[in-house]
Amino acid sequence: MSGERIDYGIERQRHEDFVGRAALLARLDQLLISDRTDRWVVVTGGPGMGKSAMLAAWLAQREAAGAVVPHHFIRRGEYDWDDPAKLVSSLVAQIEERFPDQRESAADVQTHPTTRLVAMLTRVAANELRPRGEHLVVLIDGLDEYDPPAGAPTGDPLAAFLPHALPRGVSFLCACRPRHPYLPMLETRDGELVRLDLDDPDLTADNDATVRGLWEQAAPPLGLDARFIDEAVARAGGNLQHAVMLRKHLAGRPVAERRVERIPRGLAALLVKLWQRIATDPLTVRGLGILCAAREALTLDELGAVAGWTDEAQRQAFVRDASELLVETHRADQQTEYRLHHDAIHAHITSMLGPAVVRGHHAALARQLATWPAPRDATTRRYALRHALTHRAAAGDWTEAWRLAADMSFLEAKCRELGAHEAEADMARVASRCRASGDEVIGRQFDELARALTRESHWLRAAPEAIAAVVWNRLRRSGWSADDIEEKLRISPGAAFLRVRHGATRESPALVRDLVGHTGGVTACAVTPDSRRAVSASRDQTLKVWDLESGRLFATLEGHTARSGR
């Protein structure tokens, strides 16, 4: 399988007790199954209104009926989940699983994510869907949680993974906040856009009925009467997250404290009340702060090591006192891990802690978890490769960030295990952040190292073990002295490679990267008016469209019977 499927079982666990909204689920069936019309369907609603729960419930129903729905859940801060390349790779893997005869080629894997997804969907639509009279739905939850990396084009961030036109026989089901700027971008795409807004006043009764269903499930074990349920429904304002968090809170409180008049009105008020209780406990506040800064869910051992908890009682006290704010999931090796239950919780806690405290948590994660050289433990090593630079940058520790970035063993491991593009993009993000911090000296070093990785990315994709050689020589040709390079880069002792003695070069300083893919000479090239794409013509009888930000191939146009361009 050319793609790499991500298992979203841990995300779907959050919504297993979802009830209600039968009419809206039936409406989704009508739009996406019965009508067989290619369209964009977007479920919108404010924080906690149950967009994800509704999509997860519809997905479960379709799977129970034997259908395959390629799906992805974007979650801000969850590594892989908010990365366009990983998003598309996971969707491709799921599509290939359903249509094994339509596996993508090795060349497709190296293309721009949008191009890769469109190629797969177009091939499946032509060879599988239309001949069988079938329709494929692709589900992507959390569009509003996708934040493009610093420096990425801002004209249409969704172009990083969503197609501009729907292949015939394919629809997309998505979720987003109601006034998010990505909605107008979807409206410009080819295909009908249908929006189901959970904040619509016409859905007030349905929202209340859904919240009531959740409370009626909880009433017997919690000993709640009809009056309490009525008031809890009224004060939730149709917000499912309010009901879920309040239920978990009450489950940990004495029966005498389960009183109607103590129920806050609305999700924001509930978050304020829960924080007021938790804020008096430094242990719980520290644990939640670390989870806010962490880039992935953490086990209690990992969390305890970062927080400085010395015994099991402290770990269990944290889980007990913060239970209503946490999601408990399990890794492949069955270790229990924890993360914050909802993006609204993350936003509230971050605002309460303030930037200085959050920076301190990033520093603690860098010292205790995202270390390099990393321990032999595969999970810890993966976390360090993914996030060690991010945590040091977020902590504002530029000296330590540079020490790590200049470690060729670290960069080689990133290129080998995560891919050259990930190493390049990570360095570019850190360089941008360093410049913004005002540290001019180290900022210039980061910039030049990022440019070196970009310039040599075509080599590093094929031979990550050569990173010390290509970076050393690239910096030398960029004007660094041999002494500066030896002083600033951390190269394994005894590393042997040919070194440039003199930095003279005929290359233009405007050269950014090599675009590798043509099998014949290039005879012409043009850049699109928005400066985001380049089109090259070649003697190999193709035109190729390139994404200039990433260097990835966006499309290959075939059909010429002689060389292209002049």
TIFI-564118 format. One line per field, with one value per residue (C-alpha): chain; residue number from 1; residue in one letter; x, y, z negated. Coordinates in steps of 0.05 Angstrom, whole numbers. Layout:
BEGIN
kette = c(A,...) .
nr = c(NUM,...) .
rest = c(a,...) .
X = c(X,...) .
Y = c(Y,...) .
Z = c(Z,...) .
This chain:
BEGIN
kette = c(A,A,A,A,A,A,A,A,A,A,A,A,A,A,A,A,A,A,A,A,A,A,A,A,A,A,A,A,A,A,A,A,A,A,A,A,A,A,A,A,A,A,A,A,A,A,A,A,A,A,A,A,A,A,A,A,A,A,A,A,A,A,A,A,A,A,A,A,A,A,A,A,A,A,A,A,A,A,A,A,A,A,A,A,A,A,A,A,A,A,A,A,A,A,A,A,A,A,A,A,A,A,A,A,A,A,A,A,A,A,A,A,A,A,A,A,A,A,A,A,A,A,A,A,A,A,A,A,A,A,A,A,A,A,A,A,A,A,A,A,A,A,A,A,A,A,A,A,A,A,A,A,A,A,A,A,A,A,A,A,A,A,A,A,A,A,A,A,A,A,A,A,A,A,A,A,A,A,A,A,A,A,A,A,A,A,A,A,A,A,A,A,A,A,A,A,A,A,A,A,A,A,A,A,A,A,A,A,A,A,A,A,A,A,A,A,A,A,A,A,A,A,A,A,A,A,A,A,A,A,A,A,A,A,A,A,A,A,A,A,A,A,A,A,A,A,A,A,A,A,A,A,A,A,A,A,A,A,A,A,A,A,A,A,A,A,A,A,A,A,A,A,A,A,A,A,A,A,A,A,A,A,A,A,A,A,A,A,A,A,A,A,A,A,A,A,A,A,A,A,A,A,A,A,A,A,A,A,A,A,A,A,A,A,A,A,A,A,A,A,A,A,A,A,A,A,A,A,A,A,A,A,A,A,A,A,A,A,A,A,A,A,A,A,A,A,A,A,A,A,A,A,A,A,A,A,A,A,A,A,A,A,A,A,A,A,A,A,A,A,A,A,A,A,A,A,A,A,A,A,A,A,A,A,A,A,A,A,A,A,A,A,A,A,A,A,A,A,A,A,A,A,A,A,A,A,A,A,A,A,A,A,A,A,A,A,A,A,A,A,A,A,A,A,A,A,A,A,A,A,A,A,A,A,A,A,A,A,A,A,A,A,A,A,A,A,A,A,A,A,A,A,A,A,A,A,A,A,A,A,A,A,A,A,A,A,A,A,A,A,A,A,A,A,A,A,A,A,A,A,A,A,A,A,A,A,A,A,A,A,A,A,A,A,A,A,A,A,A,A,A,A,A,A,A,A,A,A,A,A,A,A,A,A,A,A,A,A,A,A,A,A,A,A,A,A,A,A,A,A,A,A,A,A,A,A,A,A,A,A,A,A,A,A,A,A,A,A,A,A,A,A,A,A,A,A,A,A,A,A,A,A,A,A,A,A) .
nr = c(1,2,3,4,5,6,7,8,9,10,11,12,13,14,15,16,17,18,19,20,21,22,23,24,25,26,27,28,29,30,31,32,33,34,35,36,37,38,39,40,41,42,43,44,45,46,47,48,49,50,51,52,53,54,55,56,57,58,59,60,61,62,63,64,65,66,67,68,69,70,71,72,73,74,75,76,77,78,79,80,81,82,83,84,85,86,87,88,89,90,91,92,93,94,95,96,97,98,99,100,101,102,103,104,105,106,107,108,109,110,111,112,113,114,115,116,117,118,119,120,121,122,123,124,125,126,127,128,129,130,131,132,133,134,135,136,137,138,139,140,141,142,143,144,145,146,147,148,149,150,151,152,153,154,155,156,157,158,159,160,161,162,163,164,165,166,167,168,169,170,171,172,173,174,175,176,177,178,179,180,181,182,183,184,185,186,187,188,189,190,191,192,193,194,195,196,197,198,199,200,201,202,203,204,205,206,207,208,209,210,211,212,213,214,215,216,217,218,219,220,221,222,223,224,225,226,227,228,229,230,231,232,233,234,235,236,237,238,239,240,241,242,243,244,245,246,247,248,249,250,251,252,253,254,255,256,257,258,259,260,261,262,263,264,265,266,267,268,269,270,271,272,273,274,275,276,277,278,279,280,281,282,283,284,285,286,287,288,289,290,291,292,293,294,295,296,297,298,299,300,301,302,303,304,305,306,307,308,309,310,311,312,313,314,315,316,317,318,319,320,321,322,323,324,325,326,327,328,329,330,331,332,333,334,335,336,337,338,339,340,341,342,343,344,345,346,347,348,349,350,351,352,353,354,355,356,357,358,359,360,361,362,363,364,365,366,367,368,369,370,371,372,373,374,375,376,377,378,379,380,381,382,383,384,385,386,387,388,389,390,391,392,393,394,395,396,397,398,399,400,401,402,403,404,405,406,407,408,409,410,411,412,413,414,415,416,417,418,419,420,421,422,423,424,425,426,427,428,429,430,431,432,433,434,435,436,437,438,439,440,441,442,443,444,445,446,447,448,449,450,451,452,453,454,455,456,457,458,459,460,461,462,463,464,465,466,467,468,469,470,471,472,473,474,475,476,477,478,479,480,481,482,483,484,485,486,487,488,489,490,491,492,493,494,495,496,497,498,499,500,501,502,503,504,505,506,507,508,509,510,511,512,513,514,515,516,517,518,519,520,521,522,523,524,525,526,527,528,529,530,531,532,533,534,535,536,537,538,539,540,541,542,543,544,545,546,547,548,549,550,551,552,553,554,555,556,557,558,559,560,561,562,563,564,565,566) .
rest = c(m,s,g,e,r,i,d,y,g,i,e,r,q,r,h,e,d,f,v,g,r,a,a,l,l,a,r,l,d,q,l,l,i,s,d,r,t,d,r,w,v,v,v,t,g,g,p,g,m,g,k,s,a,m,l,a,a,w,l,a,q,r,e,a,a,g,a,v,v,p,h,h,f,i,r,r,g,e,y,d,w,d,d,p,a,k,l,v,s,s,l,v,a,q,i,e,e,r,f,p,d,q,r,e,s,a,a,d,v,q,t,h,p,t,t,r,l,v,a,m,l,t,r,v,a,a,n,e,l,r,p,r,g,e,h,l,v,v,l,i,d,g,l,d,e,y,d,p,p,a,g,a,p,t,g,d,p,l,a,a,f,l,p,h,a,l,p,r,g,v,s,f,l,c,a,c,r,p,r,h,p,y,l,p,m,l,e,t,r,d,g,e,l,v,r,l,d,l,d,d,p,d,l,t,a,d,n,d,a,t,v,r,g,l,w,e,q,a,a,p,p,l,g,l,d,a,r,f,i,d,e,a,v,a,r,a,g,g,n,l,q,h,a,v,m,l,r,k,h,l,a,g,r,p,v,a,e,r,r,v,e,r,i,p,r,g,l,a,a,l,l,v,k,l,w,q,r,i,a,t,d,p,l,t,v,r,g,l,g,i,l,c,a,a,r,e,a,l,t,l,d,e,l,g,a,v,a,g,w,t,d,e,a,q,r,q,a,f,v,r,d,a,s,e,l,l,v,e,t,h,r,a,d,q,q,t,e,y,r,l,h,h,d,a,i,h,a,h,i,t,s,m,l,g,p,a,v,v,r,g,h,h,a,a,l,a,r,q,l,a,t,w,p,a,p,r,d,a,t,t,r,r,y,a,l,r,h,a,l,t,h,r,a,a,a,g,d,w,t,e,a,w,r,l,a,a,d,m,s,f,l,e,a,k,c,r,e,l,g,a,h,e,a,e,a,d,m,a,r,v,a,s,r,c,r,a,s,g,d,e,v,i,g,r,q,f,d,e,l,a,r,a,l,t,r,e,s,h,w,l,r,a,a,p,e,a,i,a,a,v,v,w,n,r,l,r,r,s,g,w,s,a,d,d,i,e,e,k,l,r,i,s,p,g,a,a,f,l,r,v,r,h,g,a,t,r,e,s,p,a,l,v,r,d,l,v,g,h,t,g,g,v,t,a,c,a,v,t,p,d,s,r,r,a,v,s,a,s,r,d,q,t,l,k,v,w,d,l,e,s,g,r,l,f,a,t,l,e,g,h,t,a,r,s,g,r) .
X = c(0,32,-4,1,-66,-77,-120,-173,-202,-177,-214,-278,-279,-300,-366,-387,-445,-474,-549,-602,-601,-635,-665,-598,-564,-620,-608,-535,-556,-601,-547,-490,-521,-590,-581,-516,-498,-425,-424,-389,-429,-404,-431,-419,-430,-396,-347,-379,-442,-426,-400,-348,-398,-448,-396,-370,-441,-455,-389,-406,-474,-443,-390,-444,-479,-416,-394,-322,-315,-243,-237,-189,-196,-155,-135,-93,-27,-35,25,7,-66,-56,-3,-29,19,1,-73,-72,-28,-79,-137,-100,-86,-160,-181,-130,-157,-226,-201,-137,-133,-123,-58,-19,48,114,114,46,72,123,73,39,-14,-73,-48,-37,-108,-140,-101,-126,-198,-200,-173,-221,-280,-265,-247,-291,-346,-378,-376,-411,-458,-427,-412,-354,-356,-292,-300,-253,-270,-240,-224,-221,-165,-117,-65,-17,56,91,112,61,19,-43,-87,-123,-95,-145,-109,-56,-101,-171,-184,-212,-259,-295,-283,-350,-376,-342,-369,-335,-366,-330,-340,-319,-336,-394,-356,-288,-253,-245,-320,-316,-257,-300,-353,-303,-291,-326,-386,-448,-437,-490,-484,-518,-510,-521,-528,-589,-648,-691,-648,-656,-706,-662,-600,-638,-664,-593,-568,-628,-611,-541,-569,-621,-565,-529,-589,-595,-521,-517,-584,-611,-685,-727,-721,-645,-646,-693,-649,-585,-614,-637,-570,-530,-561,-558,-483,-461,-393,-427,-466,-406,-361,-414,-432,-359,-353,-414,-391,-332,-371,-412,-487,-501,-463,-504,-550,-589,-571,-497,-501,-467,-502,-464,-396,-355,-385,-374,-301,-293,-325,-283,-219,-235,-237,-175,-134,-125,-87,-16,-6,-68,-54,17,-7,-59,-9,40,-16,-31,42,51,45,16,-22,23,24,24,97,115,72,100,172,160,119,169,119,156,104,43,-4,10,-5,-71,-91,-82,-126,-179,-180,-177,-220,-274,-222,-186,-193,-163,-140,-93,-32,-17,21,-40,-7,-59,-48,-83,-98,-146,-218,-233,-200,-242,-211,-141,-156,-185,-128,-75,-107,-111,-38,-9,49,106,79,65,137,161,122,153,221,205,181,246,289,252,218,242,316,371,405,339,331,324,249,216,159,206,252,194,169,239,248,180,178,247,258,186,189,256,230,165,206,247,312,346,416,391,348,409,451,400,388,462,469,476,457,390,377,398,350,293,307,312,253,205,227,270,209,192,263,262,193,210,274,237,184,237,277,215,199,270,270,204,235,287,349,386,450,419,362,410,442,374,356,420,413,340,361,415,365,317,372,395,327,330,393,370,307,351,410,397,463,498,469,533,569,516,501,576,590,526,542,614,589,541,599,612,685,709,724,654,623,666,650,575,557,558,586,601,676,711,659,695,671,699,698,696,760,737,666,665,603,569,500,454,440,367,368,323,317,323,258,274,228,237,272,292,320,277,263,218,190,138,115,41,18,10,83,60,69,119,105,163,164,211,238,206,140,109,92,102,69,110,91,146,137,151,186,135,106,35,15,44,9,19,-4,49,79,142,183,146,166,217) .
Y = c(0,66,108,104,98,134,98,146,97,140,201,163,138,208,201,129,150,201,198,236,280,226,277,310,243,224,291,273,206,243,292,243,175,179,240,215,286,309,363,393,384,424,417,482,503,537,503,443,440,369,375,320,276,282,264,206,180,184,149,93,83,79,29,-13,-16,-44,21,47,121,147,196,242,281,345,364,425,405,331,311,279,298,370,357,359,306,257,274,255,194,167,180,147,85,79,87,35,-13,-6,-7,-50,-49,26,31,94,96,113,179,197,190,246,296,353,327,357,329,261,259,284,232,176,200,212,142,109,149,130,57,37,85,104,34,6,65,78,141,155,202,229,255,308,335,398,443,501,467,468,523,531,533,600,624,582,616,647,656,590,546,491,482,444,382,395,391,451,408,344,283,257,207,237,282,311,317,366,405,477,535,577,641,613,644,575,573,628,590,528,569,586,513,476,438,451,472,451,476,448,498,470,541,553,574,523,468,491,437,383,408,407,337,313,342,312,244,249,268,213,163,191,201,131,122,193,192,253,270,300,371,368,342,396,450,419,418,490,515,477,518,458,450,377,392,427,363,316,357,370,296,277,332,308,236,256,298,277,269,329,374,354,414,448,519,504,489,544,571,555,523,586,594,520,525,585,548,485,526,564,498,470,534,523,458,470,397,395,463,441,376,411,464,411,377,445,451,377,361,291,254,233,173,187,166,217,271,256,260,329,353,327,282,232,181,145,181,247,217,188,252,290,241,245,320,337,280,324,359,297,243,175,134,76,68,8,-24,-12,42,92,164,230,294,351,335,394,452,500,472,481,554,570,539,572,640,629,608,663,661,658,597,560,576,544,481,478,483,426,382,397,379,317,286,316,302,286,238,204,141,75,75,82,126,176,177,192,248,279,277,308,361,375,437,460,458,495,548,556,563,618,580,597,576,506,505,520,468,416,442,442,369,331,265,296,323,258,219,268,260,185,171,229,251,307,351,347,367,424,449,444,484,537,544,552,601,644,642,660,720,744,738,791,747,771,730,662,681,690,622,588,623,600,529,527,551,498,443,472,477,406,373,335,300,289,253,201,199,225,196,250,308,329,332,370,419,432,446,486,532,539,559,608,647,613,601,531,550,578,514,469,512,518,449,386,332,261,253,219,236,233,271,317,390,451,490,554,581,606,586,604,593,653,674,674,598,566,492,441,413,341,298,310,255,301,371,429,477,530,551,600,622,633,704,687,661,595,550,540,504,471,443,387,344,285,308,332,396,393,440,450,476,526,528,454,435,379,361,388,357,325,343,290,284,319,275,318,358,412,485,521) .
Z = c(0,22,-29,-105,-139,-206,-257,-284,-334,-392,-363,-350,-422,-443,-406,-421,-466,-416,-409,-370,-308,-268,-220,-206,-196,-147,-112,-103,-73,-24,-4,1,16,47,92,122,137,132,79,20,-45,-104,-175,-213,-285,-344,-392,-426,-383,-362,-291,-301,-338,-281,-228,-270,-279,-204,-190,-239,-206,-137,-160,-195,-128,-95,-61,-59,-74,-69,-127,-164,-228,-230,-301,-315,-347,-333,-291,-225,-235,-213,-159,-87,-62,-118,-109,-36,-48,-98,-50,7,-36,-53,20,42,-10,21,93,94,170,170,131,146,180,146,184,155,84,96,123,87,38,76,141,109,82,146,187,142,140,215,230,181,208,281,270,211,192,258,289,226,216,147,109,61,2,-30,-101,-130,-199,-230,-171,-220,-258,-200,-210,-151,-171,-175,-106,-68,-14,-46,15,6,-51,-34,32,-8,-8,21,96,133,173,153,198,223,173,112,56,-6,-75,-120,-185,-203,-248,-220,-204,-189,-128,-97,-81,-28,2,9,44,100,116,172,149,107,35,-16,-88,-150,-206,-276,-302,-258,-302,-265,-296,-368,-385,-353,-391,-457,-442,-429,-495,-530,-502,-532,-600,-599,-589,-650,-696,-726,-747,-772,-808,-771,-770,-713,-741,-739,-668,-645,-675,-649,-579,-584,-609,-557,-501,-454,-466,-469,-498,-557,-572,-563,-609,-662,-665,-676,-729,-767,-765,-809,-858,-919,-908,-952,-904,-843,-848,-793,-813,-805,-731,-690,-628,-564,-549,-563,-633,-648,-629,-675,-733,-723,-717,-781,-818,-785,-790,-865,-853,-826,-808,-763,-733,-714,-683,-641,-620,-596,-555,-524,-501,-482,-409,-421,-474,-533,-579,-654,-657,-603,-635,-704,-679,-649,-709,-760,-795,-838,-856,-828,-875,-840,-772,-795,-830,-765,-726,-780,-788,-713,-687,-657,-613,-588,-536,-553,-493,-481,-438,-394,-452,-497,-539,-564,-542,-555,-517,-525,-506,-461,-425,-467,-530,-501,-483,-551,-591,-547,-557,-633,-639,-596,-546,-596,-632,-566,-544,-608,-592,-523,-555,-603,-546,-508,-569,-591,-530,-464,-477,-428,-424,-439,-482,-447,-460,-392,-417,-452,-392,-345,-390,-392,-317,-306,-360,-390,-347,-356,-432,-435,-388,-427,-491,-459,-473,-407,-430,-446,-383,-341,-377,-356,-286,-272,-294,-230,-264,-282,-213,-180,-225,-208,-133,-138,-184,-170,-101,-72,-62,-136,-156,-106,-128,-202,-193,-152,-207,-261,-219,-209,-284,-302,-256,-287,-357,-339,-349,-287,-294,-304,-258,-200,-216,-215,-150,-116,-142,-119,-50,-47,-62,-10,42,31,18,84,60,-11,12,45,-3,-73,-97,-55,-94,-129,-62,-23,-80,-93,-20,-8,-67,-41,27,-7,-37,-104,-120,-134,-205,-216,-189,-232,-293,-283,-254,-296,-251,-275,-290,-233,-181,-114,-53,0,-23,22,12,45,43,115,154,219,190,185,113,133,142,89,106,161,191,209,253,327,366,424,430,408,465,433,365,339,270,255,238,163,161,130,190,246,312,348,419,438,494,457,489,423,387,312,262,198,129,115,39,30,95,106,173,178,245,308,373,426,498,540,595,599,551,512,512,555) .
